Amino acid sequence: MKTLKYLSIAVLMILFNSCQTEDIINKNTLTALAENANHEAELKFASERLTSIGQVILLESADNQSRAYLYGKIEKRFDGETNVLIESLINENPTYSARISNNLSSLFGNEGNLDNYLASFKNIKGSNYYPQLFIPFYDELKSANRIGIANPVLVIATGADQYSFTAYQNVNGKIIELPNKVDELFAKQSEVWVISINERVDSNGNLLTELITKDNGNGRVQGLSYPNAKFENMRISSHKESWAYGGSEVNIKRWKSFYTFTQYGNAIAVGVTNEDTPEDGDGRQIYQFSRNDVKYDRNININWVYAADWPSWQVAVDGSTTQHTDYVYYVIFEYDPWPTGLRSFTMRDAGFGSYGFTVCYRSGDGYYHTGYIYQYSADGLIINPISNEIRTNSVF
């Protein structure tokens, strides 16, 4: 990812045209049209590849030993969800891997092997992505004796804001498309296998570090005078994640700046981390909320530091002058991985100055909240927008 540099007016104009915007006027620009075309091609590519992987896995569902092996992997919940990376499923069992290879040949002839299919999700715009198999409502279905009984139904989820999906099933060794789409109600009653891109591992396939700083009940023990600002508790009250993707991965993008973005005539907003470049869609993960966390409106103690050692934050405002940045600007959103497209909006400063910059974030839905936090009002600040989709508090 690129390192955020100071934003000149020219750079702001470039960034304005680099994102897929929610503004209908900007969607009609040639830049936006070209990006939309690329996004459609990416969705098509991901859907076709994931469908091929899913059908090969589904064909193996008729074998009881293979199915038991898959359930064992699912129940390990390696990232907290009832899912398993396809790569892990294949690489950790040579017998299963051999059977999958035979299925691939049966379905697609000599078009390659599954490793090649998985490799096609590597080095996409500089990042690697990992297909997974997810069984929604697994625990409830297992308690109701509905796991491992009937033939599972396969759906392909590509990160779009979908709630019903085209479905497939293995019928006597043949993969057929079912006449009706599958929705959440169906998935709560029947075993559904969702093939999608995992949202909780990094580019190396390792679990994402949530960077949650626990104070262990010791209060302000950082050593300096209240240097760290954190979100103490957070509640998410809106399902911005489809049932087919499990829980909600809540991410943030942050910038250091001032009451207005302009200092000495320069527009300045500096990313807190290298994930906070305006044109990058990912940001940094705050917390992984389960579907029940959202359903039951749970207030979770997260203790997530959003401004570490805030008094030390200095940025250059001209060729020779540095100043302390006393504002954090942010957007909090439900993260969805590629091939989900980018959304965007214009970040305005606290003083509603003439400068702003376009911020992109990767999500199938609108953001939870965007705003700013003033350093000297951060201790005890309550963030609770009118939408009531999110509530959090800031403390030192």
C-alpha positions as CSV (number, residue, x, y, z in Angstrom):
1,M,0.0,0.0,0.0
2,K,1.2,3.5,-0.7
3,T,2.4,5.8,2.1
4,L,0.1,8.8,2.5
5,K,1.7,12.1,1.4
6,Y,0.6,15.6,2.0
7,L,-2.3,16.4,-0.2
8,S,-2.0,19.2,-2.6
9,I,-4.9,20.4,-4.6
10,A,-3.7,18.6,-7.6
11,V,-3.4,15.3,-5.7
12,L,-6.9,15.8,-4.3
13,M,-8.3,16.1,-7.8
14,I,-6.5,12.9,-8.8
15,L,-7.9,11.1,-5.8
16,F,-11.4,12.5,-6.5
17,N,-11.3,10.6,-9.9
18,S,-9.6,7.4,-8.6
19,C,-12.6,6.0,-6.7
20,Q,-16.0,4.6,-7.5
21,T,-18.2,7.4,-6.2
22,E,-21.7,7.3,-4.8
23,D,-22.5,10.6,-6.5
24,I,-24.4,10.0,-9.7
25,I,-22.7,13.0,-11.4
26,N,-19.3,11.5,-10.8
27,K,-20.4,8.1,-11.9
28,N,-21.0,9.6,-15.3
29,T,-17.4,10.6,-15.8
30,L,-15.2,8.6,-18.1
31,T,-12.9,7.6,-15.2
32,A,-15.8,6.2,-13.2
33,L,-17.2,4.4,-16.2
34,A,-13.9,2.7,-16.9
35,E,-13.6,1.6,-13.2
36,N,-17.1,0.3,-13.2
37,A,-16.3,-1.7,-16.3
38,N,-13.2,-3.1,-14.6
39,H,-15.2,-3.9,-11.5
40,E,-17.7,-5.9,-13.5
41,A,-14.9,-7.9,-15.1
42,E,-13.4,-8.6,-11.6
43,L,-16.8,-9.8,-10.3
44,K,-17.2,-12.1,-13.3
45,F,-13.7,-13.5,-12.9
46,A,-14.2,-14.1,-9.1
47,S,-17.6,-15.6,-9.6
48,E,-16.5,-18.0,-12.3
49,R,-13.4,-19.2,-10.4
50,L,-15.3,-19.6,-7.1
51,T,-18.1,-21.5,-8.8
52,S,-15.6,-23.9,-10.3
53,I,-13.9,-24.4,-6.9
54,G,-17.3,-24.8,-5.2
55,Q,-18.6,-27.4,-7.6
56,V,-15.5,-29.5,-7.2
57,I,-15.9,-29.4,-3.4
58,L,-19.7,-30.1,-3.7
59,L,-19.1,-33.2,-5.9
60,E,-17.1,-34.7,-3.0
61,S,-20.0,-34.2,-0.6
62,A,-21.4,-37.6,-1.5
63,D,-18.5,-39.3,0.3
64,N,-19.1,-39.6,4.1
65,Q,-15.5,-39.6,5.1
66,S,-14.7,-36.5,3.1
67,R,-17.8,-34.8,4.5
68,A,-16.8,-35.7,8.1
69,Y,-13.3,-34.3,7.4
70,L,-14.8,-31.1,6.2
71,Y,-17.0,-30.8,9.3
72,G,-14.0,-31.3,11.5
73,K,-12.2,-28.4,9.9
74,I,-15.4,-26.2,10.1
75,E,-15.7,-26.9,13.8
76,K,-12.2,-25.7,14.5
77,R,-13.4,-22.1,13.7
78,F,-9.9,-21.0,12.9
79,D,-11.0,-17.4,12.6
80,G,-14.0,-17.5,14.8
81,E,-16.5,-18.4,12.1
82,T,-17.7,-21.8,11.0
83,N,-15.6,-21.8,7.9
84,V,-12.3,-23.2,6.5
85,L,-9.9,-22.0,3.9
86,I,-10.0,-24.1,0.7
87,E,-6.2,-24.1,0.7
88,S,-6.1,-25.6,4.2
89,L,-8.8,-28.1,3.3
90,I,-6.7,-29.4,0.4
91,N,-3.2,-29.1,1.7
92,E,-3.7,-30.9,5.1
93,N,-5.2,-34.1,3.8
94,P,-3.5,-35.9,0.8
95,T,-6.4,-38.4,0.4
96,Y,-9.0,-35.6,0.2
97,S,-6.7,-33.6,-2.1
98,A,-6.4,-36.6,-4.5
99,R,-10.2,-37.1,-4.6
100,I,-10.7,-33.4,-5.3
101,S,-8.2,-33.6,-8.2
102,N,-10.2,-36.5,-9.6
103,N,-13.4,-34.4,-9.3
104,L,-11.7,-31.6,-11.1
105,S,-10.9,-33.8,-14.0
106,S,-14.4,-35.2,-14.0
107,L,-16.0,-31.8,-14.2
108,F,-13.6,-29.8,-16.2
109,G,-11.3,-32.3,-18.0
110,N,-7.7,-31.1,-18.4
111,E,-8.3,-27.4,-17.7
112,G,-5.8,-27.4,-14.8
113,N,-5.7,-28.3,-11.1
114,L,-7.2,-26.7,-8.0
115,D,-3.8,-25.2,-7.1
116,N,-4.0,-23.2,-10.2
117,Y,-7.5,-22.0,-9.4
118,L,-6.4,-20.9,-5.9
119,A,-3.3,-19.3,-7.3
120,S,-5.4,-17.1,-9.6
121,F,-6.5,-15.2,-6.4
122,K,-2.9,-14.3,-5.6
123,N,-1.2,-11.0,-6.4
124,I,-4.5,-9.2,-7.3
125,K,-3.6,-5.4,-7.1
126,G,-0.7,-6.4,-4.9
127,S,-2.8,-8.5,-2.5
128,N,-3.5,-12.2,-2.0
129,Y,-7.0,-13.5,-1.3
130,Y,-8.2,-16.8,0.1
131,P,-11.3,-18.7,-1.0
132,Q,-13.2,-20.3,1.9
133,L,-16.1,-22.6,2.6
134,F,-18.6,-21.2,5.1
135,I,-21.6,-23.0,6.6
136,P,-24.1,-20.4,8.0
137,F,-26.0,-21.2,11.1
138,Y,-24.0,-24.4,11.5
139,D,-24.5,-24.7,15.3
140,E,-28.2,-24.2,15.1
141,L,-28.5,-26.7,12.2
142,K,-26.4,-29.3,14.0
143,S,-28.5,-28.9,17.2
144,A,-31.6,-29.6,15.0
145,N,-29.9,-32.6,13.4
146,R,-29.8,-31.0,10.0
147,I,-26.1,-31.2,9.3
148,G,-24.8,-34.1,7.3
149,I,-28.3,-35.4,6.5
150,A,-29.4,-34.1,3.2
151,N,-27.3,-33.1,0.2
152,P,-25.9,-29.6,0.9
153,V,-26.8,-26.6,-1.3
154,L,-23.9,-24.6,-2.7
155,V,-24.0,-20.8,-3.2
156,I,-21.3,-18.5,-4.5
157,A,-20.9,-15.1,-2.7
158,T,-18.6,-12.5,-4.3
159,G,-18.8,-9.6,-1.8
160,A,-21.7,-7.8,-3.3
161,D,-24.6,-6.7,-1.2
162,Q,-26.6,-9.9,-1.8
163,Y,-29.2,-11.6,0.3
164,S,-30.5,-14.3,-2.1
165,F,-28.2,-16.4,-4.3
166,T,-28.2,-18.8,-7.2
167,A,-27.9,-22.3,-5.8
168,Y,-26.4,-25.7,-6.9
169,Q,-26.7,-29.2,-5.6
170,N,-25.0,-32.6,-6.2
171,V,-27.7,-34.9,-7.6
172,N,-26.4,-38.4,-8.3
173,G,-23.0,-37.2,-9.2
174,K,-24.1,-34.3,-11.3
175,I,-24.1,-30.6,-10.3
176,I,-27.4,-29.0,-11.1
177,E,-28.7,-25.5,-10.7
178,L,-31.7,-25.3,-8.5
179,P,-34.8,-23.5,-9.8
180,N,-35.1,-21.1,-6.9
181,K,-32.6,-18.8,-5.2
182,V,-31.5,-19.4,-1.6
183,D,-32.1,-16.8,1.1
184,E,-31.5,-16.5,4.8
185,L,-34.7,-18.3,5.8
186,F,-33.7,-21.3,3.7
187,A,-30.2,-21.3,5.2
188,K,-31.6,-21.4,8.7
189,Q,-33.5,-24.5,7.9
190,S,-31.1,-26.4,5.5
191,E,-27.4,-27.0,5.1
192,V,-25.9,-24.4,2.8
193,W,-22.2,-24.2,1.8
194,V,-21.1,-20.7,0.9
195,I,-17.9,-20.3,-1.3
196,S,-16.5,-16.8,-0.9
197,I,-13.4,-14.8,-0.1
198,N,-12.3,-14.9,3.5
199,E,-12.4,-11.5,5.3
200,R,-10.3,-12.3,8.4
201,V,-6.9,-13.2,7.1
202,D,-4.2,-11.0,5.7
203,S,-2.4,-11.2,2.4
204,N,-0.2,-14.1,3.8
205,G,-3.2,-16.1,4.9
206,N,-2.5,-15.3,8.6
207,L,-5.3,-14.1,11.0
208,L,-5.6,-10.4,11.0
209,T,-4.2,-8.7,14.1
210,E,-7.1,-6.6,15.5
211,L,-4.7,-4.3,17.4
212,I,-7.0,-4.2,20.4
213,T,-5.2,-2.8,23.4
214,K,-6.6,-4.1,26.7
215,D,-5.9,-2.0,29.8
216,N,-6.6,-5.0,32.1
217,G,-8.4,-2.8,34.5
218,N,-5.3,-0.8,35.3
219,G,-6.6,2.5,33.9
220,R,-4.2,5.1,32.7
221,V,-0.9,3.4,33.0
222,Q,0.8,4.5,29.8
223,G,3.5,6.5,31.5
224,L,2.8,9.9,29.9
225,S,-0.1,12.2,30.6
226,Y,-2.9,10.5,28.8
227,P,-1.1,9.9,25.5
228,N,-3.4,7.2,24.1
229,A,-7.0,7.7,23.0
230,K,-9.2,4.6,22.5
231,F,-12.7,3.4,21.8
232,E,-13.6,1.8,25.1
233,N,-17.0,0.2,24.2
234,M,-18.7,-0.3,20.8
235,R,-22.1,-1.4,19.8
236,I,-23.2,-2.2,16.2
237,S,-26.9,-2.2,15.7
238,S,-27.2,-2.7,11.9
239,H,-26.5,-5.8,9.8
240,K,-24.5,-4.4,7.0
241,E,-23.2,-7.9,6.3
242,S,-25.3,-10.4,4.4
243,W,-26.1,-13.7,6.2
244,A,-23.8,-15.5,3.6
245,Y,-20.7,-13.8,5.0
246,G,-21.2,-14.3,8.7
247,G,-20.3,-11.7,11.3
248,S,-19.4,-8.0,10.7
249,E,-15.8,-7.0,10.2
250,V,-15.8,-3.4,11.4
251,N,-12.8,-1.3,10.0
252,I,-11.7,2.3,10.3
253,K,-9.6,4.7,8.3
254,R,-8.0,7.7,10.1
255,W,-6.2,10.9,9.4
256,K,-4.2,13.4,11.5
257,S,-5.1,17.0,10.8
258,F,-6.3,20.3,12.3
259,Y,-9.6,22.2,12.7
260,T,-9.3,23.0,9.1
261,F,-7.3,21.0,6.6
262,T,-5.3,24.0,5.5
263,Q,-2.1,25.2,7.2
264,Y,0.1,27.9,5.7
265,G,-2.0,27.5,2.5
266,N,-1.3,23.8,2.3
267,A,-4.0,21.1,2.5
268,I,-2.9,18.6,5.0
269,A,-4.3,15.3,6.2
270,V,-1.8,12.5,7.1
271,G,-2.8,8.9,7.5
272,V,-2.3,7.3,10.9
273,T,-1.1,4.1,9.2
274,N,-0.2,3.1,5.7
275,E,-3.6,1.5,5.4
276,D,-5.2,5.0,5.6
277,T,-4.3,6.3,2.1
278,P,-7.5,7.9,0.7
279,E,-7.5,5.7,-2.4
280,D,-7.0,2.4,-0.5
281,G,-10.2,0.7,0.5
282,D,-9.2,-1.5,3.4
283,G,-8.3,0.6,6.5
284,R,-7.5,-1.1,9.8
285,Q,-9.8,-3.6,11.6
286,I,-11.3,-2.6,14.9
287,Y,-13.4,-5.6,15.9
288,Q,-15.2,-8.7,14.5
289,F,-18.8,-8.6,15.7
290,S,-20.7,-11.8,15.5
291,R,-24.2,-11.8,14.0
292,N,-25.6,-12.3,17.5
293,D,-23.6,-9.3,18.8
294,V,-25.5,-7.2,16.2
295,K,-28.8,-9.0,16.6
296,Y,-28.9,-8.5,20.4
297,D,-27.4,-5.0,20.3
298,R,-24.5,-6.0,22.5
299,N,-22.2,-3.3,23.9
300,I,-18.7,-4.9,23.5
301,N,-15.7,-3.8,25.6
302,I,-13.1,-3.4,22.9
303,N,-10.5,-0.9,24.2
304,W,-9.1,-0.2,20.7
305,V,-6.5,2.5,20.6
306,Y,-7.2,4.9,17.7
307,A,-4.6,7.5,18.6
308,A,-1.4,6.2,20.2
309,D,0.8,8.7,22.0
310,W,-1.3,11.6,20.6
311,P,0.7,14.4,22.2
312,S,3.7,13.4,20.0
313,W,1.8,13.8,16.7
314,Q,3.7,16.4,14.7
315,V,3.4,17.0,10.9
316,A,5.2,19.4,8.6
317,V,3.0,22.2,7.5
318,D,5.4,23.9,5.2
319,G,9.1,23.6,4.3
320,S,10.4,24.3,7.8
321,T,7.5,24.4,10.3
322,T,6.0,21.5,12.2
323,Q,2.8,21.6,14.3
324,H,0.9,19.3,16.6
325,T,-2.2,17.7,15.0
326,D,-5.1,17.9,17.5
327,Y,-7.8,16.3,15.3
328,V,-8.4,12.7,14.2
329,Y,-10.7,12.4,11.2
330,Y,-12.2,8.9,10.5
331,V,-14.7,6.7,8.7
332,I,-15.9,3.5,10.3
333,F,-17.4,0.9,8.0
334,E,-18.3,-2.7,7.4
335,Y,-15.4,-4.1,5.5
336,D,-15.9,-6.5,2.5
337,P,-12.9,-7.9,0.6
338,W,-12.2,-7.8,-3.1
339,P,-14.1,-8.2,-5.5
340,T,-16.4,-5.8,-3.7
341,G,-15.9,-2.3,-5.2
342,L,-15.0,0.9,-3.6
343,R,-17.4,3.5,-2.2
344,S,-16.4,7.1,-1.6
345,F,-17.4,10.4,-0.1
346,T,-15.8,13.8,0.5
347,M,-14.2,14.2,3.9
348,R,-14.8,17.7,5.2
349,D,-12.9,19.4,8.0
350,A,-14.3,20.5,11.4
351,G,-14.2,24.1,10.2
352,F,-16.1,23.3,7.0
353,G,-13.3,24.9,5.0
354,S,-13.0,25.0,1.3
355,Y,-10.8,22.0,1.1
356,G,-11.8,18.4,1.3
357,F,-10.6,15.1,0.0
358,T,-12.3,12.0,-1.4
359,V,-12.0,9.0,0.8
360,C,-12.6,5.5,-0.6
361,Y,-13.6,2.4,1.5
362,R,-14.3,-1.1,0.4
363,S,-17.8,-2.2,1.5
364,G,-21.1,-3.5,0.0
365,D,-23.0,-0.9,2.0
366,G,-22.7,2.7,3.3
367,Y,-20.4,3.5,6.2
368,Y,-21.5,3.3,9.9
369,H,-20.2,6.8,10.7
370,T,-17.7,9.4,9.7
371,G,-16.5,12.5,11.7
372,Y,-13.7,13.9,13.7
373,I,-12.4,13.8,17.3
374,Y,-10.8,16.8,18.9
375,Q,-7.9,15.8,21.2
376,Y,-9.0,17.9,24.2
377,S,-12.6,16.6,24.0
378,A,-11.7,13.0,23.4
379,D,-11.9,11.8,27.0
380,G,-15.5,11.0,27.6
381,L,-16.8,11.7,24.1
382,I,-19.9,9.7,23.0
383,I,-20.3,8.9,19.3
384,N,-23.9,8.0,18.7
385,P,-25.2,9.3,15.3
386,I,-28.9,9.7,14.5
387,S,-28.9,6.5,12.4
388,N,-28.2,4.6,15.7
389,E,-26.3,2.0,13.6
390,I,-23.2,2.5,15.9
391,R,-22.5,3.7,19.4
392,T,-19.0,4.1,20.9
393,N,-17.2,6.1,23.5
394,S,-13.8,7.6,23.5
395,V,-11.5,7.7,26.6
396,F,-7.9,8.3,27.4
